[in-house]
């Protein structure tokens, strides 16, 4: 079941990775992806929200029922988190990427770190 979602597209992977350790709202996801990739990946709002819509429909992420204190956060923000399925798919994608990296090292495309 998990393999039917692989490989993840670029934006979906980064969004799911950003949600791997905590719930985030859309703008926080954008900032976290940029930080994780050291500025190499910048998700625009169109790409971000199209991917979020697709991930919600697939059941890989869901809106969080938890809300921050209204005095410290805008109540219009929607927070997202990985579902159990989403975590399984993300784990499988990381494992797939690790296999590809091992193959690249075997072929001497990249050196061992």
N, CA, C and O atoms as a GROMACS GRO file, in nm:
protein
  452
    1UNK      N    1   0.082  -0.120   0.000
    1UNK     CA    2   0.000   0.000   0.000
    1UNK      C    3   0.086   0.126   0.000
    1UNK      O    4   0.057   0.221  -0.073
    2UNK      N    5   0.190   0.128   0.080
    2UNK     CA    6   0.277   0.244   0.090
    2UNK      C    7   0.349   0.270  -0.042
    2UNK      O    8   0.365   0.385  -0.084
    3UNK      N    9   0.393   0.163  -0.108
    3UNK     CA   10   0.471   0.178  -0.231
    3UNK      C   11   0.395   0.245  -0.345
    3UNK      O   12   0.456   0.299  -0.437
    4UNK      N   13   0.262   0.243  -0.339
    4UNK     CA   14   0.185   0.307  -0.446
    4UNK      C   15   0.204   0.459  -0.446
    4UNK      O   16   0.176   0.524  -0.546
    5UNK      N   17   0.252   0.515  -0.336
    5UNK     CA   18   0.274   0.659  -0.326
    5UNK      C   19   0.416   0.700  -0.364
    5UNK      O   20   0.447   0.819  -0.371
    6UNK      N   21   0.502   0.601  -0.389
    6UNK     CA   22   0.643   0.631  -0.418
    6UNK      C   23   0.672   0.629  -0.566
    6UNK      O   24   0.608   0.555  -0.640
    7UNK      N   25   0.767   0.708  -0.611
    7UNK     CA   26   0.839   0.807  -0.534
    7UNK      C   27   0.754   0.932  -0.511
    7UNK      O   28   0.668   0.966  -0.593
    8UNK      N   29   0.779   0.998  -0.399
    8UNK     CA   30   0.710   1.125  -0.373
    8UNK      C   31   0.766   1.233  -0.465
    8UNK      O   32   0.883   1.230  -0.501
    9UNK      N   33   0.681   1.326  -0.502
    9UNK     CA   34   0.736   1.438  -0.579
    9UNK      C   35   0.814   1.529  -0.482
    9UNK      O   36   0.800   1.520  -0.360
   10UNK      N   37   0.892   1.614  -0.540
   10UNK     CA   38   0.985   1.700  -0.467
   10UNK      C   39   0.915   1.782  -0.357
   10UNK      O   40   0.959   1.780  -0.242
   11UNK      N   41   0.809   1.851  -0.392
   11UNK     CA   42   0.740   1.937  -0.295
   11UNK      C   43   0.675   1.855  -0.184
   11UNK      O   44   0.685   1.891  -0.067
   12UNK      N   45   0.609   1.745  -0.220
   12UNK     CA   46   0.544   1.661  -0.119
   12UNK      C   47   0.646   1.608  -0.019
   12UNK      O   48   0.621   1.608   0.101
   13UNK      N   49   0.760   1.564  -0.069
   13UNK     CA   50   0.864   1.512   0.021
   13UNK      C   51   0.908   1.618   0.121
   13UNK      O   52   0.915   1.592   0.241
   14UNK      N   53   0.936   1.738   0.072
   14UNK     CA   54   0.984   1.843   0.161
   14UNK      C   55   0.878   1.886   0.263
   14UNK      O   56   0.909   1.914   0.378
   15UNK      N   57   0.754   1.890   0.220
   15UNK     CA   58   0.645   1.925   0.312
   15UNK      C   59   0.632   1.819   0.420
   15UNK      O   60   0.622   1.851   0.539
   16UNK      N   61   0.632   1.693   0.380
   16UNK     CA   62   0.618   1.585   0.477
   16UNK      C   63   0.737   1.581   0.572
   16UNK      O   64   0.721   1.555   0.691
   17UNK      N   65   0.856   1.605   0.520
   17UNK     CA   66   0.975   1.609   0.605
   17UNK      C   67   0.964   1.723   0.707
   17UNK      O   68   1.002   1.706   0.823
   18UNK      N   69   0.913   1.837   0.663
   18UNK     CA   70   0.896   1.951   0.754
   18UNK      C   71   0.797   1.918   0.866
   18UNK      O   72   0.806   1.973   0.975
   19UNK      N   73   0.702   1.830   0.838
   19UNK     CA   74   0.602   1.791   0.938
   19UNK      C   75   0.645   1.669   1.019
   19UNK      O   76   0.570   1.623   1.105
   20UNK      N   77   0.763   1.618   0.991
   20UNK     CA   78   0.810   1.496   1.058
   20UNK      C   79   0.832   1.510   1.206
   20UNK      O   80   0.820   1.412   1.280
   21UNK      N   81   0.864   1.630   1.252
   21UNK     CA   82   0.894   1.645   1.395
   21UNK      C   83   0.794   1.730   1.471
   21UNK      O   84   0.790   1.726   1.594
   22UNK      N   85   0.712   1.807   1.400
   22UNK     CA   86   0.611   1.887   1.468
   22UNK      C   87   0.506   1.939   1.371
   22UNK      O   88   0.527   1.942   1.249
   23UNK      N   89   0.394   1.980   1.427
   23UNK     CA   90   0.288   2.039   1.347
   23UNK      C   91   0.332   2.178   1.304
   23UNK      O   92   0.399   2.249   1.379
   24UNK      N   93   0.293   2.217   1.183
   24UNK     CA   94   0.328   2.350   1.133
   24UNK      C   95   0.213   2.403   1.047
   24UNK      O   96   0.137   2.326   0.989
   25UNK      N   97   0.204   2.535   1.040
   25UNK     CA   98   0.111   2.597   0.946
   25UNK      C   99   0.185   2.620   0.815
   25UNK      O  100   0.307   2.603   0.809
   26UNK      N  101   0.111   2.658   0.712
   26UNK     CA  102   0.168   2.669   0.578
   26UNK      C  103   0.292   2.755   0.568
   26UNK      O  104   0.393   2.711   0.513
   27UNK      N  105   0.287   2.876   0.622
   27UNK     CA  106   0.404   2.964   0.612
   27UNK      C  107   0.523   2.907   0.688
   27UNK      O  108   0.636   2.920   0.642
   28UNK      N  109   0.498   2.845   0.802
   28UNK     CA  110   0.606   2.783   0.879
   28UNK      C  111   0.667   2.666   0.801
   28UNK      O  112   0.788   2.642   0.809
   29UNK      N  113   0.585   2.593   0.726
   29UNK     CA  114   0.638   2.485   0.641
   29UNK      C  115   0.731   2.544   0.536
   29UNK      O  116   0.841   2.494   0.516
   30UNK      N  117   0.687   2.652   0.471
   30UNK     CA  118   0.770   2.716   0.368
   30UNK      C  119   0.905   2.757   0.426
   30UNK      O  120   1.009   2.731   0.366
   31UNK      N  121   0.904   2.820   0.542
   31UNK     CA  122   1.028   2.865   0.605
   31UNK      C  123   1.116   2.748   0.646
   31UNK      O  124   1.238   2.752   0.628
   32UNK      N  125   1.056   2.644   0.699
   32UNK     CA  126   1.133   2.528   0.744
   32UNK      C  127   1.200   2.456   0.626
   32UNK      O  128   1.315   2.414   0.636
   33UNK      N  129   1.128   2.442   0.516
   33UNK     CA  130   1.185   2.379   0.397
   33UNK      C  131   1.304   2.460   0.348
   33UNK      O  132   1.408   2.404   0.314
   34UNK      N  133   1.289   2.590   0.343
   34UNK     CA  134   1.400   2.675   0.300
   34UNK      C  135   1.520   2.660   0.394
   34UNK      O  136   1.634   2.655   0.349
   35UNK      N  137   1.493   2.653   0.523
   35UNK     CA  138   1.601   2.637   0.621
   35UNK      C  139   1.668   2.501   0.607
   35UNK      O  140   1.791   2.492   0.605
   36UNK      N  141   1.589   2.393   0.597
   36UNK     CA  142   1.645   2.258   0.585
   36UNK      C  143   1.732   2.242   0.462
   36UNK      O  144   1.832   2.170   0.464
   37UNK      N  145   1.694   2.310   0.354
   37UNK     CA  146   1.767   2.295   0.227
   37UNK      C  147   1.870   2.406   0.207
   37UNK      O  148   1.928   2.419   0.099
   38UNK      N  149   1.892   2.485   0.312
   38UNK     CA  150   1.987   2.596   0.306
   38UNK      C  151   1.957   2.689   0.188
   38UNK      O  152   2.047   2.737   0.120
   39UNK      N  153   1.828   2.711   0.165
   39UNK     CA  154   1.784   2.804   0.061
   39UNK      C  155   1.774   2.744  -0.078
   39UNK      O  156   1.734   2.814  -0.171
   40UNK      N  157   1.810   2.619  -0.094
   40UNK     CA  158   1.807   2.557  -0.227
   40UNK      C  159   1.665   2.531  -0.276
   40UNK      O  160   1.640   2.530  -0.396
   41UNK      N  161   1.572   2.510  -0.183
   41UNK     CA  162   1.432   2.485  -0.219
   41UNK      C  163   1.347   2.592  -0.154
   41UNK      O  164   1.348   2.609  -0.032
   42UNK      N  165   1.273   2.662  -0.237
   42UNK     CA  166   1.179   2.764  -0.189
   42UNK      C  167   1.043   2.731  -0.248
   42UNK      O  168   1.022   2.744  -0.369
   43UNK      N  169   0.951   2.690  -0.163
   43UNK     CA  170   0.817   2.657  -0.208
   43UNK      C  171   0.733   2.783  -0.212
   43UNK      O  172   0.719   2.853  -0.112
   44UNK      N  173   0.677   2.812  -0.327
   44UNK     CA  174   0.585   2.924  -0.338
   44UNK      C  175   0.449   2.883  -0.285
   44UNK      O  176   0.421   2.764  -0.269
   45UNK      N  177   0.363   2.981  -0.257
   45UNK     CA  178   0.230   2.949  -0.202
   45UNK      C  179   0.148   2.857  -0.293
   45UNK      O  180   0.078   2.768  -0.242
   46UNK      N  181   0.154   2.875  -0.422
   46UNK     CA  182   0.077   2.790  -0.514
   46UNK      C  183   0.120   2.645  -0.504
   46UNK      O  184   0.037   2.555  -0.493
   47UNK      N  185   0.250   2.622  -0.509
   47UNK     CA  186   0.304   2.485  -0.498
   47UNK      C  187   0.272   2.427  -0.361
   47UNK      O  188   0.229   2.312  -0.350
   48UNK      N  189   0.294   2.506  -0.257
   48UNK     CA  190   0.270   2.459  -0.120
   48UNK      C  191   0.126   2.415  -0.101
   48UNK      O  192   0.102   2.302  -0.057
   49UNK      N  193   0.032   2.501  -0.134
   49UNK     CA  194  -0.108   2.469  -0.105
   49UNK      C  195  -0.167   2.367  -0.200
   49UNK      O  196  -0.261   2.296  -0.163
   50UNK      N  197  -0.115   2.357  -0.322
   50UNK     CA  198  -0.156   2.248  -0.412
   50UNK      C  199  -0.110   2.114  -0.354
   50UNK      O  200  -0.185   2.017  -0.353
   51UNK      N  201   0.014   2.110  -0.305
   51UNK     CA  202   0.066   1.987  -0.244
   51UNK      C  203  -0.009   1.953  -0.116
   51UNK      O  204  -0.042   1.837  -0.093
   52UNK      N  205  -0.035   2.052  -0.033
   52UNK     CA  206  -0.108   2.027   0.091
   52UNK      C  207  -0.246   1.968   0.059
   52UNK      O  208  -0.289   1.873   0.125
   53UNK      N  209  -0.312   2.023  -0.039
   53UNK     CA  210  -0.445   1.974  -0.078
   53UNK      C  211  -0.435   1.827  -0.123
   53UNK      O  212  -0.519   1.745  -0.086
   54UNK      N  213  -0.333   1.795  -0.203
   54UNK     CA  214  -0.314   1.658  -0.251
   54UNK      C  215  -0.281   1.564  -0.135
   54UNK      O  216  -0.335   1.453  -0.128
   55UNK      N  217  -0.194   1.607  -0.043
   55UNK     CA  218  -0.155   1.524   0.071
   55UNK      C  219  -0.274   1.501   0.166
   55UNK      O  220  -0.288   1.392   0.223
   56UNK      N  221  -0.358   1.603   0.183
   56UNK     CA  222  -0.479   1.587   0.264
   56UNK      C  223  -0.572   1.484   0.201
   56UNK      O  224  -0.623   1.396   0.269
   57UNK      N  225  -0.593   1.497   0.070
   57UNK     CA  226  -0.683   1.406  -0.002
   57UNK      C  227  -0.633   1.261   0.003
   57UNK      O  228  -0.713   1.167   0.008
   58UNK      N  229  -0.500   1.244   0.001
   58UNK     CA  230  -0.441   1.110   0.004
   58UNK      C  231  -0.437   1.052   0.146
   58UNK      O  232  -0.407   0.934   0.164
   59UNK      N  233  -0.467   1.134   0.245
   59UNK     CA  234  -0.464   1.087   0.382
   59UNK      C  235  -0.326   1.080   0.444
   59UNK      O  236  -0.306   1.012   0.545
   60UNK      N  237  -0.229   1.150   0.384
   60UNK     CA  238  -0.093   1.148   0.438
   60UNK      C  239  -0.067   1.258   0.540
   60UNK      O  240   0.023   1.245   0.623
   61UNK      N  241  -0.145   1.366   0.533
   61UNK     CA  242  -0.141   1.468   0.636
   61UNK      C  243  -0.285   1.500   0.675
   61UNK      O  244  -0.379   1.465   0.603
   62UNK      N  245  -0.300   1.566   0.788
   62UNK     CA  246  -0.432   1.608   0.831
   62UNK      C  247  -0.418   1.740   0.905
   62UNK      O  248  -0.311   1.777   0.953
   63UNK      N  249  -0.531   1.810   0.913
   63UNK     CA  250  -0.532   1.933   0.993
   63UNK      C  251  -0.529   1.894   1.139
   63UNK      O  252  -0.594   1.798   1.181
   64UNK      N  253  -0.454   1.968   1.214
   64UNK     CA  254  -0.442   1.944   1.357
   64UNK      C  255  -0.561   2.004   1.429
   64UNK      O  256  -0.609   2.112   1.394
   65UNK      N  257  -0.608   1.935   1.530
   65UNK     CA  258  -0.715   1.988   1.614
   65UNK      C  259  -0.661   2.082   1.720
   65UNK      O  260  -0.736   2.159   1.780
   66UNK      N  261  -0.530   2.075   1.744
   66UNK     CA  262  -0.466   2.161   1.844
   66UNK      C  263  -0.446   2.300   1.786
   66UNK      O  264  -0.409   2.315   1.670
   67UNK      N  265  -0.472   2.401   1.866
   67UNK     CA  266  -0.453   2.539   1.823
   67UNK      C  267  -0.370   2.613   1.927
   67UNK      O  268  -0.392   2.596   2.047
   68UNK      N  269  -0.276   2.695   1.882
   68UNK     CA  270  -0.201   2.776   1.978
   68UNK      C  271  -0.293   2.881   2.043
   68UNK      O  272  -0.404   2.906   1.995
   69UNK      N  273  -0.246   2.939   2.148
   69UNK     CA  274  -0.319   3.045   2.217
   69UNK      C  275  -0.347   3.158   2.118
   69UNK      O  276  -0.254   3.203   2.051
   70UNK      N  277  -0.472   3.204   2.106
   70UNK     CA  278  -0.506   3.310   2.010
   70UNK      C  279  -0.428   3.440   2.034
   70UNK      O  280  -0.415   3.522   1.943
   71UNK      N  281  -0.376   3.458   2.154
   71UNK     CA  282  -0.300   3.580   2.182
   71UNK      C  283  -0.161   3.576   2.121
   71UNK      O  284  -0.099   3.680   2.104
   72UNK      N  285  -0.111   3.457   2.087
   72UNK     CA  286   0.023   3.446   2.029
   72UNK      C  287   0.021   3.397   1.885
   72UNK      O  288   0.127   3.386   1.822
   73UNK      N  289  -0.097   3.367   1.831
   73UNK     CA  290  -0.103   3.314   1.695
   73UNK      C  291  -0.232   3.358   1.627
   73UNK      O  292  -0.333   3.382   1.693
   74UNK      N  293  -0.228   3.369   1.497
   74UNK     CA  294  -0.344   3.405   1.416
   74UNK      C  295  -0.436   3.284   1.404
   74UNK      O  296  -0.395   3.180   1.354
   75UNK      N  297  -0.559   3.297   1.447
   75UNK     CA  298  -0.654   3.186   1.446
   75UNK      C  299  -0.695   3.142   1.306
   75UNK      O  300  -0.755   3.036   1.290
   76UNK      N  301  -0.663   3.222   1.204
   76UNK     CA  302  -0.696   3.182   1.067
   76UNK      C  303  -0.600   3.076   1.014
   76UNK      O  304  -0.629   3.009   0.916
   77UNK      N  305  -0.486   3.062   1.079
   77UNK     CA  306  -0.386   2.964   1.033
   77UNK      C  307  -0.438   2.822   1.054
   77UNK      O  308  -0.503   2.790   1.154
   78UNK      N  309  -0.406   2.738   0.957
   78UNK     CA  310  -0.437   2.596   0.969
   78UNK      C  311  -0.306   2.523   0.993
   78UNK      O  312  -0.207   2.544   0.922
   79UNK      N  313  -0.305   2.439   1.092
   79UNK     CA  314  -0.187   2.360   1.126
   79UNK      C  315  -0.205   2.219   1.071
   79UNK      O  316  -0.315   2.164   1.072
   80UNK      N  317  -0.094   2.161   1.025
   80UNK     CA  318  -0.096   2.028   0.964
   80UNK      C  319   0.000   1.936   1.037
   80UNK      O  320   0.098   1.979   1.097
   81UNK      N  321  -0.031   1.806   1.029
   81UNK     CA  322   0.057   1.705   1.087
   81UNK      C  323   0.050   1.580   1.001
   81UNK      O  324  -0.045   1.558   0.927
   82UNK      N  325   0.154   1.498   1.012
   82UNK     CA  326   0.156   1.371   0.941
   82UNK      C  327   0.055   1.275   1.004
   82UNK      O  328   0.034   1.276   1.125
   83UNK      N  329  -0.007   1.194   0.920
   83UNK     CA  330  -0.090   1.084   0.969
   83UNK      C  331   0.000   0.961   0.982
   83UNK      O  332   0.118   0.965   0.947
   84UNK      N  333  -0.056   0.853   1.033
   84UNK     CA  334   0.021   0.728   1.040
   84UNK      C  335   0.064   0.685   0.900
   84UNK      O  336   0.178   0.643   0.879
   85UNK      N  337  -0.029   0.695   0.805
   85UNK     CA  338   0.006   0.661   0.667
   85UNK      C  339   0.116   0.752   0.616
   85UNK      O  340   0.212   0.705   0.554
   86UNK      N  341   0.105   0.881   0.641
   86UNK     CA  342   0.206   0.976   0.596
   86UNK      C  343   0.344   0.944   0.652
   86UNK      O  344   0.443   0.953   0.580
   87UNK      N  345   0.350   0.908   0.778
   87UNK     CA  346   0.478   0.872   0.840
   87UNK      C  347   0.536   0.747   0.775
   87UNK      O  348   0.657   0.740   0.752
   88UNK      N  349   0.450   0.648   0.745
   88UNK     CA  350   0.497   0.527   0.678
   88UNK      C  351   0.550   0.558   0.538
   88UNK      O  352   0.654   0.507   0.497
   89UNK      N  353   0.478   0.642   0.466
   89UNK     CA  354   0.520   0.678   0.330
   89UNK      C  355   0.650   0.756   0.335
   89UNK      O  356   0.741   0.731   0.255
   90UNK      N  357   0.662   0.852   0.427
   90UNK     CA  358   0.785   0.930   0.439
   90UNK      C  359   0.903   0.839   0.474
   90UNK      O  360   1.011   0.854   0.417
   91UNK      N  361   0.883   0.747   0.565
   91UNK     CA  362   0.989   0.652   0.603
   91UNK      C  363   1.031   0.568   0.482
   91UNK      O  364   1.150   0.550   0.457
   92UNK      N  365   0.934   0.518   0.407
   92UNK     CA  366   0.964   0.438   0.289
   92UNK      C  367   1.039   0.519   0.184
   92UNK      O  368   1.128   0.467   0.117
   93UNK      N  369   1.002   0.646   0.169
   93UNK     CA  370   1.071   0.732   0.071
   93UNK      C  371   1.214   0.758   0.113
   93UNK      O  372   1.304   0.756   0.029
   94UNK      N  373   1.238   0.781   0.240
   94UNK     CA  374   1.375   0.802   0.288
   94UNK      C  375   1.458   0.676   0.266
   94UNK      O  376   1.573   0.683   0.224
   95UNK      N  377   1.400   0.561   0.294
   95UNK     CA  378   1.471   0.434   0.271
   95UNK      C  379   1.502   0.415   0.123
   95UNK      O  380   1.609   0.366   0.088
   96UNK      N  381   1.408   0.452   0.036
   96UNK     CA  382   1.431   0.443  -0.109
   96UNK      C  383   1.546   0.532  -0.149
   96UNK      O  384   1.632   0.492  -0.228
   97UNK      N  385   1.548   0.655  -0.096
   97UNK     CA  386   1.656   0.749  -0.127
   97UNK      C  387   1.791   0.698  -0.076
   97UNK      O  388   1.893   0.713  -0.143
   98UNK      N  389   1.791   0.636   0.042
   98UNK     CA  390   1.915   0.580   0.097
   98UNK      C  391   1.969   0.470   0.007
   98UNK      O  392   2.090   0.460  -0.015
   99UNK      N  393   1.878   0.386  -0.047
   99UNK     CA  394   1.922   0.281  -0.140
   99UNK      C  395   1.984   0.342  -0.265
   99UNK      O  396   2.086   0.294  -0.314
  100UNK      N  397   1.921   0.449  -0.316
  100UNK     CA  398   1.974   0.514  -0.435
  100UNK      C  399   2.111   0.576  -0.407
  100UNK      O  400   2.200   0.571  -0.493
  101UNK      N  401   2.129   0.633  -0.290
  101UNK     CA  402   2.258   0.690  -0.251
  101UNK      C  403   2.364   0.581  -0.242
  101UNK      O  404   2.477   0.601  -0.286
  102UNK      N  405   2.328   0.465  -0.186
  102UNK     CA  406   2.424   0.353  -0.180
  102UNK      C  407   2.465   0.311  -0.322
  102UNK      O  408   2.583   0.285  -0.348
  103UNK      N  409   2.368   0.305  -0.414
  103UNK     CA  410   2.400   0.269  -0.552
  103UNK      C  411   2.492   0.374  -0.614
  103UNK      O  412   2.587   0.340  -0.685
  104UNK      N  413   2.466   0.501  -0.588
  104UNK     CA  414   2.550   0.608  -0.642
  104UNK      C  415   2.692   0.596  -0.589
  104UNK      O  416   2.788   0.620  -0.662
  105UNK      N  417   2.705   0.560  -0.462
  105UNK     CA  418   2.840   0.543  -0.405
  105UNK      C  419   2.909   0.423  -0.466
  105UNK      O  420   3.029   0.428  -0.494
  106UNK      N  421   2.835   0.313  -0.487
  106UNK     CA  422   2.892   0.194  -0.548
  106UNK      C  423   2.944   0.226  -0.689
  106UNK      O  424   3.048   0.175  -0.731
  107UNK      N  425   2.872   0.310  -0.758
  107UNK     CA  426   2.912   0.348  -0.894
  107UNK      C  427   3.012   0.464  -0.894
  107UNK      O  428   3.051   0.515  -0.999
  108UNK      N  429   3.051   0.505  -0.774
  108UNK     CA  430   3.148   0.613  -0.754
  108UNK      C  431   3.101   0.747  -0.811
  108UNK      O  432   3.181   0.831  -0.854
  109UNK      N  433   2.970   0.765  -0.810
  109UNK     CA  434   2.914   0.893  -0.851
  109UNK      C  435   2.935   0.996  -0.741
  109UNK      O  436   2.962   1.113  -0.766
  110UNK      N  437   2.923   0.949  -0.617
  110UNK     CA  438   2.952   1.033  -0.500
  110UNK      C  439   3.046   0.955  -0.410
  110UNK      O  440   3.047   0.832  -0.410
  111UNK      N  441   3.125   1.029  -0.333
  111UNK     CA  442   3.218   0.965  -0.240
  111UNK      C  443   3.150   0.942  -0.107
  111UNK      O  444   3.053   1.008  -0.072
  112UNK      N  445   3.205   0.846  -0.034
  112UNK     CA  446   3.155   0.820   0.101
  112UNK      C  447   3.188   0.937   0.190
  112UNK      O  448   3.296   0.996   0.181
  113UNK      N  449   3.094   0.971   0.276
  113UNK     CA  450   3.115   1.084   0.367
  113UNK      C  451   3.205   1.047   0.481
  113UNK      O  452   3.233   1.131   0.567
   0.00000   0.00000   0.00000
